[in-house]
Amino acid sequence: MPKVKETPSKAPKASAHPVSPLAPARFAALPPLAGVRLATGEAGVKYKDRTDVLLAVLAPGTQVAGVFTRSRTASAPVDWCRVQLKHGSARALVVNSGNANAFTGQAGVAGARAVAEAAAATVGCKASEIFMASTGVIGEPLPAEKITRILGRVAEEASASGWRASAEAIMTTDTYPKLATASAMIDGTKVTINGIAKGSGMIAPDMATMLAFVFTDAALPAAVLQECLAAGTGPSFNSITVDSDTSTSDTLLLFATGKGARHAAITKGSDKKLTEFRRKLDGVLLELALAVVKDGEGAQKLIRIDVSGAETNDAAKRIALSIANSPLVKTAIAGNDANWGRVVMAVGKAGEAADRDKLKISFGGHVVAEKGQRAAKYDEMIATKAVSGREVEIAVELGIGKGMARVWTCDLTHGYIDINGSYRS
């Protein structure tokens, strides 16, 4: 990652909950990116006295790619973006927090269109070039007029800075903003990649995360962007879980303005000139995804789960997610309890091939179970220490194939109940 100026971490006014102990000590200040201007505003969609609308104005010719939730009850903004994505071009992004505009019927569809048309009039483009996302309460009609009436004023304030403010404007139960940046070389030319995200609960992404928006000044066509994004999503956003719940609003968009330094034309995602760009893009996606897990509602610990020796990679991932989504595993880790029997349970319930006598489980490198029983050199103190820190590593070796997978989750504490038990009140 490039060295950039940083600003101290502080509790954003968006959340009434304590900042996650896993929050970064300092936040990177994302550099200006050619072809992107940002601004935020207070629409009062749900929250009072805080920004809740983000507007990103994009240069003409900007290309776009996206991946979205597979939920069968997707939000109106998700449906809108899916339709517009086929055109491949974008001129603006509008995001609001406080209301998901999901399960809102035809009123939700009309609200999304109203926002798109107002943004298009403000920017001076077609409505089909407006992309949007909404996050917040499901089932409440979106007060679209609160958003549309401030877009003009917000657009006038758009500038090349404001990445931190933009990340804060899209927060709901998040306790800190998520930002990442990187630079890469394409055929000897430097390009920049900036990304912001939000997410804290209802996190078990299926194609994307809660909301994440990544921008680059590289000149890449939509088809190439789509290929890069689809490949990078699997080991990042689709490998995290907080509570096993897939949102109606999962949206991950990647924009390429083409306004940075000129580089060789790229027409295929497999072009070797893109090797470093794809690696750096993958890094930004993973950094944002991990920031979401670290801010899991009530989370105190980040848990990495590695599964190897499964029949296939897909089988390994299903087993890893079975462990990551187990309330019993997550609460044991929350209580510093090295209860490896719960991991055995989660492996067994995954529905994938497993052999009791070949299974080996380790906590932080210490083998706790193998050969169908507790490990001969098992040490309770070492095992307990391994699950007592802020970051915990669980490794499972099945010994029946070559399939491998890595996923991340967080522990499950009473804080999750406190937050979600009063979410609408």
N, C-alpha and C positions, 0 to 999 in steps of 0.2 A: 504494500500500500504506500502511496506517496506521503511525504511529510507535509502536513498542512497545519495551519494555525488552528489552535484549539481554544474552546471556551469552557470555563468551569461548569460542572454539572450542578443543576439546582432543581428543586421540586417544581415542576410546571403547575400553573394554576388550574390546568385542565382536570386534574385528579384530586379527589378528596382523600385518597388513600396514601399511606406512607410509600415513599419511593422504594422500589425493589432493592434489596441489598446486593443484587447482581447487576445493578445499573453501572455503566462505565463511570469512572472517576471524572473523566472529561469527555466532552463531545467534540468530534472533529468538525471544523468549520468548512463546509463544502465550498469549493471555489466557483466563481461565475462560470457559466457554460454557454457558449455562443448559441444563440437561437432560442434561449429560454428566459422568460421574465416571469417573476413570481409576485404574488400579493395575497394577503389574507384580509378577512373582514369579519365583523360581528353581525350576524343575521338574526340571532336569537331563535334559531330553529328549535333548540331545547334549552341550551345553557344561557345563562345571563352573565354579562361582563366578561366574556372571553371570546376569542376568535373561534369561529366554527365553519368558515368557508375558505377554501383555497382555490385560487385561480392561477393556472399556469398558462401563459400566452406563448405559443410556439411559432417559430418562423415559418413562412410559406414554404411548402415542399417537405415539411417534416413527415417522416414515415413512422408507422406505428405497428406494434405487435402486441398480442395479449393472450393470457390464459385466464380462465374463469372457473368458478365453482361448478361442480357437477351436481349440485343439489337440484332436486326436482322442484324445489320451491324458490328458485332464484329471484332476486330482486329486479325491479324495473330497470335500474341503471345497468345491471349485468345484461339483461335482455337487449337494451339499447346498444351497448358497446359491442355485443356479439354481431349485431346487424351491421354496424358501421365499420367494423374491423375489415370486412371484405373489400372496402374501398382503399385501405392501406395508407391513407393520409390523415393528418391531424393538425389542427390549428390552435386548439385549446383543451385544457383539462379543468373540470370543475368538480370539486369534492366537498361534501358537507359532512359534518359529524352531528350526532344527536338524534338522527332519524335515518333508518336503513332504507326507507321506501320499499319495503319488502312485504308481500302479502297485503297489498293495498289496492288490489283490483285495477279497474280501468282508471281510477283516480290517480293511482301511482304511475301508470303509463302516461297519462296526460301531464302529470307533474314533471316527469323526466323530460318529456318533449318541450314543455314550457321553459325549463332551465336551458336545454340545448338551443332553442331558438333565441332566447335572450342573450346567451353567450355568443352565438353566431352573429347577432346584430351588433354586439359590442365589439367583437374582434374584427368583423367584416369578412365573413366566410360562410360556407354552407353549414347547415345544422348537422349534416353528416360528418363534418370534420370536428365535431365537438365530442369529447369523451368525458365520462363522468363516473362518479362512484359516491355512494352514500353509506354511512355506518352509524349504527345506533339501535334504537328500539325497533322491533319488528311489529308490524300491524297498525302503526299509527300513521294517518295520512300525512304526507309530506307538505308542509306549508311552503310550496314552491315560490309563492309571491315574496316571501321574506328573503329568499335567495336572489331572485331576479331583480328586485329593486335596488340591490347594492352592487350588482356586477359592474355597472358603469363606473361607479366611484372606485371600486377595487381595481379595475383595469387601469385607471389613471395613475395608480400608485405602484403598478408592477415595475419591478427592477430585477437586475441580474443577481442581487443578493436575496436574503430572506429564506434560505433553505431551512434554518432552524425553526423560524416562525411557521413555515409551511408544515413541517413535521408535527409541530405542536397543535396546529389548527385542526388536524384530522384525528386527534386522540379522543378516546372515550374513557374506558377504565384504565388505559395505559397510565403508568406512573412516570414515564420519561419518553422523550422523542427518539425515534430510530433513524439514524443517518449513516451513510457509508459513501466513500468515494475512492476512486482508483484512476490511474492513467495507464494507457497502453499504447503500443506502437503498431501501426498498420502500415506495412511496407515503408518503414523508416519515418513515418509521420506520427506525431503524438496526438492522441485523442483522449478525452476525459469522459469518465462515467460517474454520474452522481445518482444516488438513490435515497428515497425516504420510504418509511413504512409505518403502519400502525397495527396493533394487535396485542391482545392480552388474554382474552377469554374467547370461548367458542372457536378454539384452534385445533383443527385436525384437517388441514388443507387437502383438497382433492382437486388439483390442477393449479392452485395458487394459494396465497395467504389471505388474511383479512383484507388489507389494502396495501399495495406496494407500487411505487411508481419510480421507474428508472429512466434516466435521460443520458444521452450521449451526443456529442457534437460530430460523431463520425457520419460519413455519407454512406448509409447502407439501405438497400431496398427492403420493403416490408417483408418479402418472402425470406430474405436472409435473417432479418431480425427474428422472425417467427421461429425459424430453425434453431437459432442460438438460444432463444428464450425457453423453448420447449425442452431443450436438452439440459439447460441449467436449472430448471425448476425441480426435476426429480430428486437430485441429491441435496437440495436446499429446502425450499418451502414445502415440498411434498415428503419431507423426511423429518418434520417436526410435529409435535402434538402437545397440547396443554391439557385438554379434557375430553378428547375423542369426538368432539362435536364439530361438524363441518358447517360453516356459515352459509347463509343464503347470499352473501355479498362478496365472497372471495374474488378479488380482482387484482391482477398483476399486469401492468402495462409497461412497455418499453418503447421509448420514443427516440428517434435519431433525427437530429435537425439538419445534419450535413453542413453546418456553418463553421466548423472548425477548420484547421489547416487542411489543404487539399491532399488527398491520397489516391492511390491507384483504385480504379473502379473494382468493386467486388460484386459478383453476380451469384456466387454459390457459398453456402455456409461452410462447405468443406474446403474452401480456398485456404491454402497454407498461410497466406498473408494475415488471416484472421486468428491464427493460433494463440497469440498473446492476448488479443482482445477477448476471445472467448474465455480464456483462463481468468482474466481479470474480471470479466462480467460474472462468471461463476462465483468468484470470490466476493463480489459485492452482494450477490443474491444470498449467499450463505451467511454473510455477516448480518444482513438485515433479518434473515430468518432466525438466527440465533438470538438476535436482540429481542425478537418477539417472544421466544421461549423464556428468556431470562426475565421478561416482564410478565410472565404468566400470572394470572390473578392469584394473589396470595403466595406466590412462589418464594422459596428461600434457597433452593438449590437447583442447579443445572445438572441434568443426568444424561450421560452419553451411553448408548446401548449399541454394542457391536455383536453381530451374530455371524458366525462363519461355519463352514462345513455343512450347510443345508443342501437340499437337493438342487435348488436353483436360487438365483438372486431374488426372484419374486417371493419364493418361499421364505427366504431369510428375512426379507422385509416384513412379511406378514407376521413372522414370529417376533421380530424386533418390536413391531407396533403393538402386538399383543402384550408384551412386557411393558412397553411405554404407556399404554392406556389402562393398565391394571390399577384400580384404586388401592388394592392391597399392597402392590409393590410401591406405589407412590407414597402411601401413608407410612409404610415401614421406613422408607428413606427419610421422610419428614421427621420421624421419631428417632433417627440414628440407630435403627434396628437392622442388624445384618441378617435379616430373615430370608435366607436364600431359598427356602421352601416355597415362598411366594413366586419366585422366578421359575422354579420347576413347574408350578401350577400354570403360570402364564404360557410357558412353552407348550405344555400339554394341551391346553385349550385352543391353541392357534389353528388346529386342524391340519397341520403339516407333518410330514414324516419326521419321527424322532425315535431314538433308541435309548431307553433308560440307561443302559450300561455303557453307552458311548458318550453320553452327555457330560460336559465339563463346564462349570460355572465359576467365574472369578469376579471378585470385587476389588477394583483398584490393583489388579495384577496378582492378588492373593487368591489362590484356588480354594474355593469353599466346598465344592461338591464335584465328584467324579466317580466313574465306575459304578454308578447306581447307588451311591451313598455319600455321606459326608466325607470330605477329603481326609486322608490319613494325617496330613500335616495342618489341618484346620486349626486356626488360632482365633478365638473369639475377640480378643483385644485388637488384633490386626484387622480383622474383618469389620469390627465396629468403627475403628478409626477411618477405614476406607469409605464408609458411607456417612461420615460425620462432617465432612467439609462442605464448602459452598459448591464444589464441583465433584460429581460422583461418576465413576466409570464401572459399567457392568459389561462383562464379556461372556458370551455363550458360544461354545463350540459343540456342534452336533455330531461331527465325525462321520457323516454319511454321504457327503458330496462336496462340491466346490462353491456353492452359493454363499454370497456375502452381502451384508447390508449394515448401514449405520444410520441410526435415528437419534433424535434428541427429544427430551421431555423435561418436565420439572416435577418437583414434589407436590403433593396435595396436602394443603394445610387448612386450618379453620378459616383462614383469611379468604379462601375461595368461597366458602359458604357466606361469610359476612358480606362480600361484594355482590354475589349473585342473588342472595336472599332479599336484597334491598335495591336491586338494579333499577326498577321503574319508579321507586318512591323517592 
